[in-house]
Amino acid sequence: MQNLGVYLRSKIPIISFKNSSKNEETYLLNNRKFPDTNLDSIYDFNEYSVENTSSYQMTQPKPFDSIESNIISNDLHLYSEKTKANRINEYQAAWNVTNAIQGMFVVSLPFAVKSGGYWALIAMVLVAYICSYTGKILIDCLYDEDDDQITNLYPNLLNIKVSSSRRRIRMRNSYVDIATDVWGSAIGARLVNIAQNIELLMTCILYLVLCGDLFVGSFPDLGLDHSSWTIISCMILIPCAFIRSLKFVSNLSFCNAVVHLIINLIIIIYCMTRIAEWDFSKIETKLNICSYPISLGIIVFGYTSQIFLPTMEGNMVDRTKFDPMLYITHLVAAIFKALFGLVAFLTWQEGTKEVITNNLPTKELKIIVNVILIIKALLSYPLPYFASVELLEASFFLTEDEIQTKRKSFTVTQRPTFSYSCYLPDGDLKLWAVLLRISLILFTLFLAIFIPHFAYLMALIGSITGTMLSLIWPCYFHLHLKRKTLRWYQKLVDVLIILFGLLISVTGVYNSSVELIKALGQDLTGFLNDGLDNLKNQTSFC
């Protein structure tokens, strides 16, 4: 996407002014300073926001009454029509958020109820509200109040709609930009980039681990182990390396949501057939300090969507509908997750497994449900993978426009490591860029084979990056950037959420790490025992 300054320079090199002190007073557009942002992220001017205009400065500001800007306005209009074709509406955004917070990982919620009892059910609702709040304040941190003359000088030129009661400017485009303003580029950008990529790639790994688990549970007689099925699943996902559009990912999210609805209906209908066997006394009422942090880690990870929100909000056609969309999706997710976790646990009680579909009794039903879940996992993989690819490309490489114009304007505040682009002049990916994307997919495969424990791995990720990205950092950034305008009770809420997140992080990391190490130790012991048995059989045969 072209930078606004680059775009305008290429189209209109000179702007003329009337009623000035000279008959033909001109100002070269090349002498103006434009913000380091792309036009696609700033053009969508809604009634309550003015996007990224405060950093526009006139090097030689002069009074004038009117601007001969028909050419510029027409060009911006044509450009906006082109970019709006790639934008998403509030329903597509809702599908994306739903896919992120109410996706594959609901299959572990009954296991969370087993570990946390009624406290886990309360956490499913409470964490949903907290995460919707932190998502809202994170987007609020992208904006500053308008204090610049540009909204008064250029409202017609840039088609800006300004509310008389409130004018906001989208000064930041990403989570990384927020962290940079708070902690600086040396620490903030790197720290958030690392956390985001860990979260995204670990999510991809979990999808592969889940596919392996489901294949093994569905087809145990084929003789393929978990690693083999995971490799097969990964090979199906290789075409993800060629994804270029968030709109394409949104369409996948829509298909994913349909599959999600089908699978949940099947499980719930089956659970209802066994309602006579439900025993509410099996649900723990006491708080188990050893197992409850694991439940919290799983629950928090299931609501992690903050890393997608800045990009999603920036790509919406009408950004004023973002907040209602966020609250509604989290409310629906909270109700469904609590009911699903409760109903499924009551059905299998102490026999509840890490992946609830492996509890299904009949082979035919288990195969049908697991195959649908596998399809859902494969459809879920592209969203975190695409987001991770965009972060890595923005951090390490330049765009083609930046190379042609010799400008250093990036979507993140860090300077890219390599001064060349992943794209050809026609917009297609270069061969080595495709190979790098494929290598990233293979990297997630390697870790999925090495750590094949779904629930404990999800709890560990949720306790580390999940709490940081979804709970702690949004509130800290909000306190730092909006401290002059926040009321005391808003500050108190932010502080309480930070303390809650720190508690989950410390206890969750410890308990989930202990359980994961135990599970890996058992795997290693089993692997060594199998190897010794094979060696003994070969020796006896000889």
C-alpha positions as CSV (number, residue, x, y, z in Angstrom):
1,M,0.0,0.0,0.0
2,Q,1.4,3.4,-1.0
3,N,2.3,5.9,1.6
4,L,0.0,9.0,1.5
5,G,2.9,11.4,0.8
6,V,4.3,9.1,-1.9
7,Y,0.9,8.7,-3.5
8,L,0.1,12.4,-3.6
9,R,3.6,13.4,-4.8
10,S,3.2,11.0,-7.7
11,K,-0.2,12.4,-8.7
12,I,0.0,16.2,-7.9
13,P,3.4,17.8,-7.6
14,I,2.1,21.3,-7.1
15,I,-0.8,22.8,-5.2
16,S,-2.0,26.4,-6.0
17,F,-3.7,28.8,-3.7
18,K,-6.0,31.7,-4.5
19,N,-6.4,35.0,-2.6
20,S,-2.8,34.9,-1.5
21,S,-0.3,37.8,-1.5
22,K,1.0,36.7,-4.9
23,N,-1.0,36.1,-8.1
24,E,0.3,32.6,-8.4
25,E,1.7,31.5,-5.1
26,T,2.5,27.7,-5.1
27,Y,3.8,25.3,-2.6
28,L,5.6,22.2,-3.6
29,L,4.0,19.1,-2.1
30,N,7.4,17.6,-1.8
31,N,8.3,20.2,0.8
32,R,5.6,19.0,3.2
33,K,6.1,16.4,5.8
34,F,3.7,13.5,5.7
35,P,3.3,10.9,8.5
36,D,4.9,7.5,8.1
37,T,1.7,5.6,7.6
38,N,-0.2,4.2,4.6
39,L,-3.2,5.8,3.1
40,D,-5.3,2.7,3.6
41,S,-5.0,3.1,7.4
42,I,-6.0,6.7,7.5
43,Y,-8.5,7.4,4.8
44,D,-11.6,6.0,6.4
45,F,-12.7,9.1,8.2
46,N,-15.8,8.4,10.3
47,E,-18.0,10.8,12.1
48,Y,-16.1,10.4,15.4
49,S,-12.6,10.0,14.2
50,V,-10.0,11.9,12.2
51,E,-7.3,9.4,11.2
52,N,-3.6,10.1,11.3
53,T,-3.8,13.8,10.2
54,S,-2.3,15.5,13.2
55,S,1.3,14.9,12.0
56,Y,0.8,16.7,8.7
57,Q,2.7,19.9,8.9
58,M,3.0,22.8,6.5
59,T,6.6,23.9,6.2
60,Q,5.4,27.3,5.1
61,P,1.9,27.8,6.4
62,K,0.1,30.8,4.7
63,P,-3.5,32.1,5.1
64,F,-5.8,31.2,2.3
65,D,-9.6,31.0,1.6
66,S,-9.9,28.2,-0.9
67,I,-7.7,25.5,-2.5
68,E,-7.7,24.3,-6.1
69,S,-7.9,20.7,-5.0
70,N,-10.3,19.0,-7.4
71,I,-7.6,16.8,-8.8
72,I,-6.4,15.8,-5.3
73,S,-10.0,15.1,-4.1
74,N,-10.7,13.0,-7.2
75,D,-7.5,11.1,-6.8
76,L,-8.2,10.5,-3.1
77,H,-11.7,9.4,-3.9
78,L,-10.6,6.9,-6.6
79,Y,-7.9,5.6,-4.2
80,S,-10.3,5.2,-1.4
81,E,-12.7,3.3,-3.6
82,K,-9.9,0.9,-4.4
83,T,-8.8,0.4,-0.8
84,K,-12.4,0.1,0.5
85,A,-12.8,-3.0,-1.7
86,N,-10.4,-4.7,0.6
87,R,-12.0,-3.5,3.8
88,I,-14.3,-5.6,6.1
89,N,-17.7,-4.7,7.6
90,E,-18.7,-5.2,11.2
91,Y,-20.1,-8.6,10.5
92,Q,-16.9,-9.9,8.9
93,A,-15.0,-8.4,11.9
94,A,-17.3,-10.2,14.2
95,W,-16.6,-13.5,12.4
96,N,-12.9,-12.8,12.9
97,V,-13.2,-12.1,16.6
98,T,-15.5,-15.0,17.1
99,N,-13.0,-17.2,15.4
100,A,-10.3,-16.0,17.7
101,I,-12.1,-16.2,21.0
102,Q,-14.7,-19.0,20.4
103,G,-12.8,-21.2,18.1
104,M,-11.2,-24.6,18.4
105,F,-10.1,-24.3,22.0
106,V,-13.6,-24.7,23.4
107,V,-12.9,-28.4,23.3
108,S,-10.7,-28.0,26.4
109,L,-13.3,-26.0,28.4
110,P,-14.9,-29.1,30.0
111,F,-11.3,-30.1,31.1
112,A,-11.0,-26.6,32.6
113,V,-14.3,-27.1,34.5
114,K,-12.9,-30.4,35.7
115,S,-9.8,-28.6,37.1
116,G,-11.5,-25.5,38.4
117,G,-15.1,-26.4,39.2
118,Y,-17.6,-23.6,39.6
119,W,-14.7,-21.1,39.8
120,A,-13.8,-22.0,36.2
121,L,-17.4,-21.2,35.1
122,I,-17.2,-17.8,36.9
123,A,-13.9,-17.1,35.3
124,M,-15.3,-17.8,31.8
125,V,-17.7,-14.9,32.2
126,L,-15.4,-12.6,34.2
127,V,-12.5,-13.0,31.8
128,A,-14.8,-12.4,28.8
129,Y,-15.9,-9.0,30.2
130,I,-12.3,-8.1,31.2
131,C,-10.9,-8.9,27.7
132,S,-13.7,-7.0,26.0
133,Y,-12.8,-4.0,28.2
134,T,-9.0,-4.3,27.5
135,G,-9.7,-4.7,23.8
136,K,-11.7,-1.4,23.9
137,I,-9.0,0.5,25.8
138,L,-6.3,-0.9,23.6
139,I,-8.0,0.6,20.5
140,D,-8.5,3.8,22.5
141,C,-4.8,4.0,22.9
142,L,-4.4,4.2,19.1
143,Y,-6.1,7.6,19.2
144,D,-5.2,11.0,20.5
145,E,-7.4,14.0,20.9
146,D,-7.2,16.4,17.9
147,D,-5.1,19.5,18.7
148,D,-3.8,20.3,15.2
149,Q,-4.8,22.8,12.6
150,I,-5.0,20.2,9.8
151,T,-8.7,19.4,10.6
152,N,-9.5,23.0,10.2
153,L,-7.4,23.7,7.1
154,Y,-8.1,20.6,5.1
155,P,-11.6,19.1,5.9
156,N,-12.8,19.3,2.3
157,L,-9.5,18.2,0.8
158,L,-9.4,15.0,2.8
159,N,-13.1,14.5,3.2
160,I,-12.8,14.7,6.9
161,K,-16.0,14.5,9.0
162,V,-15.4,16.1,12.4
163,S,-17.8,15.9,15.3
164,S,-18.2,19.1,17.2
165,S,-18.2,17.3,20.5
166,R,-15.3,15.0,19.9
167,R,-12.4,14.7,17.5
168,R,-10.0,11.9,17.6
169,I,-6.9,11.2,15.5
170,R,-5.6,7.7,14.9
171,M,-2.0,8.4,15.7
172,R,-0.9,4.7,16.0
173,N,-1.6,1.8,13.7
174,S,-0.6,-1.2,15.8
175,Y,0.0,-2.7,19.2
176,V,3.7,-2.1,18.5
177,D,3.2,1.6,17.9
178,I,1.5,1.9,21.3
179,A,4.3,0.1,23.1
180,T,6.9,2.3,21.3
181,D,5.2,5.5,22.5
182,V,5.2,4.1,26.1
183,W,8.5,2.3,26.3
184,G,10.5,3.5,23.3
185,S,11.5,1.7,20.1
186,A,14.5,-0.1,21.6
187,I,12.4,-1.9,24.2
188,G,8.7,-1.5,23.5
189,A,8.6,-2.4,19.8
190,R,10.8,-5.4,20.2
191,L,9.1,-6.7,23.4
192,V,5.6,-6.5,21.9
193,N,6.7,-7.9,18.6
194,I,8.3,-10.9,20.3
195,A,5.2,-11.5,22.5
196,Q,2.8,-11.2,19.6
197,N,4.8,-13.6,17.4
198,I,5.1,-16.1,20.3
199,E,1.3,-15.9,20.8
200,L,0.5,-16.3,17.1
201,L,2.9,-19.1,16.4
202,M,2.0,-21.0,19.5
203,T,-1.6,-20.7,18.4
204,C,-0.7,-22.2,15.0
205,I,1.2,-25.0,16.9
206,L,-1.8,-25.8,19.0
207,Y,-3.9,-26.2,15.9
208,L,-1.4,-28.8,14.5
209,V,-1.3,-30.6,17.9
210,L,-5.0,-30.7,18.0
211,C,-5.2,-32.1,14.4
212,G,-2.8,-34.9,15.4
213,D,-4.8,-35.7,18.5
214,L,-8.1,-35.8,16.6
215,F,-6.7,-38.0,13.8
216,V,-5.2,-40.5,16.3
217,G,-8.5,-40.6,18.2
218,S,-10.5,-41.1,14.9
219,F,-8.3,-43.6,13.1
220,P,-6.3,-45.6,15.7
221,D,-6.2,-48.7,13.5
222,L,-4.3,-47.2,10.6
223,G,-1.0,-47.5,12.5
224,L,0.0,-43.8,12.2
225,D,1.2,-42.1,15.3
226,H,0.6,-38.5,16.4
227,S,3.7,-37.1,14.7
228,S,2.7,-38.7,11.3
229,W,-0.8,-37.2,11.4
230,T,0.6,-33.8,12.4
231,I,2.9,-33.9,9.4
232,I,-0.1,-34.7,7.1
233,S,-2.1,-31.8,8.6
234,C,0.9,-29.5,8.0
235,M,1.2,-30.5,4.4
236,I,-2.4,-29.5,3.8
237,L,-1.6,-26.0,5.2
238,I,1.3,-25.2,2.9
239,P,-1.0,-23.1,0.5
240,C,-1.3,-20.6,3.5
241,A,2.1,-19.3,2.4
242,F,0.4,-17.6,-0.6
243,I,-2.3,-15.7,1.3
244,R,-2.2,-12.0,0.6
245,S,-5.5,-10.5,1.8
246,L,-7.2,-10.2,5.2
247,K,-10.5,-10.4,3.4
248,F,-9.7,-13.9,2.2
249,V,-8.9,-14.8,5.8
250,S,-12.3,-13.3,6.8
251,N,-14.1,-15.6,4.4
252,L,-12.3,-18.5,5.9
253,S,-13.4,-17.3,9.3
254,F,-17.0,-17.3,8.1
255,C,-16.7,-20.9,7.0
256,N,-15.0,-21.7,10.2
257,A,-17.8,-20.2,12.2
258,V,-20.3,-22.4,10.3
259,V,-18.3,-25.5,11.0
260,H,-18.0,-24.4,14.7
261,L,-21.7,-24.2,15.0
262,I,-22.3,-27.6,13.5
263,I,-19.8,-29.4,15.8
264,N,-21.0,-27.7,18.9
265,L,-24.6,-28.6,18.1
266,I,-23.6,-32.2,17.7
267,I,-21.8,-32.4,21.0
268,I,-24.6,-30.5,22.9
269,I,-27.3,-32.7,21.4
270,Y,-25.4,-35.8,22.5
271,C,-24.9,-34.4,26.0
272,M,-28.6,-33.7,26.2
273,T,-29.4,-37.4,25.5
274,R,-27.5,-38.2,28.7
275,I,-29.1,-35.5,30.9
276,A,-30.4,-38.2,33.3
277,E,-26.8,-39.0,34.3
278,W,-25.8,-35.5,35.2
279,D,-24.6,-35.0,38.7
280,F,-23.9,-31.4,39.8
281,S,-22.2,-32.7,43.0
282,K,-19.3,-33.7,40.8
283,I,-18.5,-30.0,40.1
284,E,-15.9,-28.7,42.6
285,T,-17.0,-25.9,44.9
286,K,-13.6,-25.6,46.7
287,L,-10.9,-23.6,45.1
288,N,-7.9,-25.9,44.2
289,I,-4.9,-23.7,44.1
290,C,-2.9,-26.3,42.2
291,S,-5.3,-27.0,39.3
292,Y,-7.2,-23.7,39.2
293,P,-4.3,-21.7,37.6
294,I,-4.3,-24.2,34.8
295,S,-8.0,-23.6,34.2
296,L,-7.4,-19.8,34.2
297,G,-4.6,-20.2,31.7
298,I,-6.8,-22.1,29.3
299,I,-9.7,-19.6,29.7
300,V,-7.5,-16.6,29.2
301,F,-5.9,-18.1,26.1
302,G,-9.4,-18.7,24.7
303,Y,-10.2,-15.0,24.9
304,T,-6.9,-13.7,23.4
305,S,-7.8,-11.5,20.4
306,Q,-6.1,-8.2,21.3
307,I,-3.2,-8.8,18.9
308,F,-5.7,-8.9,16.0
309,L,-7.8,-5.9,17.0
310,P,-5.7,-2.9,15.8
311,T,-5.5,-4.4,12.3
312,M,-9.1,-5.4,12.3
313,E,-10.4,-2.1,13.5
314,G,-8.2,-0.3,11.0
315,N,-9.6,-2.4,8.2
316,M,-13.3,-1.8,9.1
317,V,-15.5,0.2,6.8
318,D,-17.2,1.9,9.7
319,R,-15.0,2.0,12.8
320,T,-17.7,3.5,15.0
321,K,-19.3,0.0,15.1
322,F,-16.2,-1.6,16.5
323,D,-17.0,-1.3,20.2
324,P,-20.5,-2.7,20.0
325,M,-19.2,-5.6,17.9
326,L,-16.5,-6.3,20.4
327,Y,-18.9,-6.4,23.4
328,I,-21.6,-8.5,21.6
329,T,-19.1,-11.1,20.5
330,H,-17.6,-11.5,23.9
331,L,-21.0,-11.6,25.6
332,V,-22.1,-14.4,23.3
333,A,-18.8,-16.2,23.8
334,A,-19.1,-16.0,27.6
335,I,-22.6,-17.5,27.6
336,F,-21.8,-20.2,25.2
337,K,-18.4,-21.2,26.8
338,A,-19.9,-21.4,30.3
339,L,-22.9,-23.6,29.1
340,F,-20.7,-25.8,26.9
341,G,-18.1,-26.4,29.6
342,L,-20.8,-27.2,32.1
343,V,-22.9,-29.5,30.0
344,A,-19.9,-31.4,28.6
345,F,-18.4,-31.9,32.1
346,L,-21.7,-33.1,33.6
347,T,-21.9,-35.7,30.8
348,W,-18.5,-37.3,31.4
349,Q,-17.7,-35.9,34.8
350,E,-14.4,-37.4,36.2
351,G,-13.7,-39.1,32.9
352,T,-13.5,-35.8,31.0
353,K,-10.4,-35.7,28.7
354,E,-8.2,-32.8,27.5
355,V,-10.0,-32.8,24.2
356,I,-13.7,-33.5,24.9
357,T,-14.5,-35.1,21.5
358,N,-12.3,-38.1,22.5
359,N,-14.9,-38.9,25.1
360,L,-17.6,-39.7,22.5
361,P,-18.5,-43.3,22.9
362,T,-19.3,-44.7,19.5
363,K,-16.6,-44.9,16.8
364,E,-18.8,-43.5,14.1
365,L,-19.9,-40.5,16.0
366,K,-16.3,-39.8,17.2
367,I,-15.0,-40.0,13.6
368,I,-17.7,-37.6,12.3
369,V,-17.2,-35.0,15.0
370,N,-13.4,-35.3,14.9
371,V,-13.2,-34.9,11.2
372,I,-15.4,-31.8,11.4
373,L,-13.1,-30.5,14.1
374,I,-10.0,-31.2,12.0
375,I,-11.6,-29.1,9.1
376,K,-12.2,-26.4,11.7
377,A,-8.6,-26.5,12.9
378,L,-7.3,-26.3,9.3
379,L,-9.6,-23.3,8.6
380,S,-8.5,-21.6,11.9
381,Y,-4.7,-21.8,11.2
382,P,-4.5,-19.1,8.5
383,L,-5.6,-16.2,10.7
384,P,-2.8,-16.3,13.3
385,Y,-0.3,-17.4,10.6
386,F,-1.2,-14.5,8.3
387,A,-0.9,-12.0,11.2
388,S,2.5,-13.4,12.2
389,V,3.7,-13.2,8.6
390,E,2.6,-9.5,8.4
391,L,4.4,-8.7,11.7
392,L,7.6,-10.4,10.6
393,E,7.6,-8.8,7.1
394,A,7.0,-5.3,8.6
395,S,9.9,-5.9,11.1
396,F,12.5,-7.3,8.7
397,F,11.7,-6.1,5.1
398,L,10.7,-3.0,3.1
399,T,7.7,-2.6,0.9
400,E,8.3,-2.1,-2.9
401,D,7.1,1.6,-2.7
402,E,9.6,2.4,0.0
403,I,12.4,1.0,-2.1
404,Q,11.4,2.9,-5.2
405,T,11.0,6.2,-3.4
406,K,14.0,5.7,-1.1
407,R,11.8,6.5,1.9
408,K,12.0,4.9,5.3
409,S,8.3,4.8,6.3
410,F,7.3,1.6,8.1
411,T,4.3,0.2,9.7
412,V,6.3,-0.5,12.8
413,T,8.7,1.9,14.5
414,Q,11.7,-0.4,14.2
415,R,14.0,-0.1,11.2
416,P,13.8,-3.3,9.1
417,T,16.8,-5.5,9.2
418,F,17.0,-6.0,5.4
419,S,16.6,-3.2,2.9
420,Y,14.7,-5.1,0.3
421,S,11.2,-6.2,-0.3
422,C,9.4,-9.6,-0.3
423,Y,7.3,-8.5,-3.3
424,L,7.8,-8.1,-7.1
425,P,6.9,-4.8,-8.8
426,D,3.6,-6.4,-9.9
427,G,2.7,-7.3,-6.2
428,D,3.5,-11.0,-6.4
429,L,5.7,-12.7,-3.8
430,K,9.3,-13.4,-4.6
431,L,10.4,-17.0,-4.6
432,W,12.6,-16.7,-1.6
433,A,9.7,-14.9,0.3
434,V,7.5,-17.9,-0.4
435,L,10.1,-20.3,0.8
436,L,10.5,-18.2,4.0
437,R,6.7,-18.4,4.6
438,I,6.8,-22.2,4.0
439,S,9.7,-22.4,6.5
440,L,7.6,-20.7,9.1
441,I,4.9,-23.3,8.6
442,L,7.5,-26.1,9.0
443,F,8.7,-24.4,12.2
444,T,5.3,-24.7,13.7
445,L,5.2,-28.4,12.7
446,F,8.5,-29.1,14.4
447,L,7.3,-27.7,17.7
448,A,3.9,-29.4,17.4
449,I,5.7,-32.7,17.1
450,F,8.1,-31.9,20.0
451,I,5.3,-30.7,22.5
452,P,2.2,-32.8,21.8
453,H,0.2,-31.9,24.9
454,F,-2.7,-29.7,24.0
455,A,-4.3,-28.5,27.3
456,Y,-1.1,-28.0,29.3
457,L,0.6,-26.1,26.4
458,M,-2.4,-23.9,25.9
459,A,-2.5,-23.2,29.7
460,L,1.2,-22.2,29.6
461,I,0.8,-19.9,26.6
462,G,-2.2,-18.3,28.2
463,S,-0.4,-17.7,31.4
464,I,2.6,-16.0,29.7
465,T,1.7,-14.1,26.5
466,G,-2.0,-14.3,27.0
467,T,-2.1,-12.4,30.2
468,M,0.5,-9.9,29.0
469,L,-1.1,-9.1,25.7
470,S,-4.8,-9.3,26.9
471,L,-4.7,-8.1,30.5
472,I,-1.6,-6.4,31.7
473,W,-0.2,-4.4,28.9
474,P,-3.4,-2.9,27.6
475,C,-4.2,-1.5,31.0
476,Y,-0.7,-0.3,31.6
477,F,-0.6,1.5,28.2
478,H,-4.0,3.0,28.9
479,L,-2.9,4.4,32.3
480,H,0.3,5.8,30.7
481,L,-1.2,7.4,27.6
482,K,-4.6,8.5,29.0
483,R,-3.5,9.4,32.6
484,K,-4.5,13.0,32.2
485,T,-8.1,12.3,31.1
486,L,-8.9,9.2,33.2
487,R,-11.1,9.4,36.3
488,W,-9.9,7.8,39.5
489,Y,-12.3,4.8,39.2
490,Q,-11.1,4.1,35.7
491,K,-7.5,4.1,36.9
492,L,-8.5,1.8,39.7
493,V,-10.1,-0.7,37.3
494,D,-6.9,-0.7,35.2
495,V,-4.7,-1.4,38.3
496,L,-7.0,-4.2,39.5
497,I,-6.8,-5.9,36.1
498,I,-3.1,-5.6,36.1
499,L,-2.8,-7.3,39.5
500,F,-5.3,-10.0,38.4
501,G,-3.2,-10.6,35.3
502,L,0.0,-10.8,37.3
503,L,-1.5,-13.4,39.7
504,I,-2.7,-15.5,36.8
505,S,0.7,-15.3,35.1
506,V,2.8,-16.3,38.1
507,T,0.6,-19.2,39.3
508,G,-0.3,-20.4,35.9
509,V,3.2,-20.6,34.6
510,Y,4.4,-22.5,37.6
511,N,1.5,-25.1,37.7
512,S,1.2,-25.6,33.9
513,S,5.0,-26.0,33.6
514,V,5.1,-28.6,36.3
515,E,2.3,-30.6,34.6
516,L,3.8,-30.2,31.2
517,I,7.2,-31.4,32.4
518,K,5.6,-34.4,34.0
519,A,3.8,-35.2,30.7
520,L,6.9,-34.9,28.6
521,G,8.8,-37.0,31.1
522,Q,6.2,-39.7,30.8
523,D,6.5,-39.5,27.0
524,L,10.2,-39.8,27.2
525,T,10.0,-42.8,29.5
526,G,7.5,-44.5,27.2
527,F,9.6,-43.8,24.2
528,L,12.7,-45.3,25.9
529,N,10.7,-48.3,27.1
530,D,9.4,-48.9,23.6
531,G,12.9,-48.7,22.2
532,L,14.3,-51.2,24.7
533,D,11.4,-53.6,24.0
534,N,12.1,-53.4,20.2
535,L,15.8,-54.0,20.9
536,K,15.1,-57.0,23.0
537,N,12.8,-58.4,20.4
538,Q,15.4,-58.0,17.7
539,T,18.0,-59.6,19.9
540,S,15.8,-62.6,20.8
541,F,15.0,-63.0,17.1
542,C,18.7,-63.2,16.3
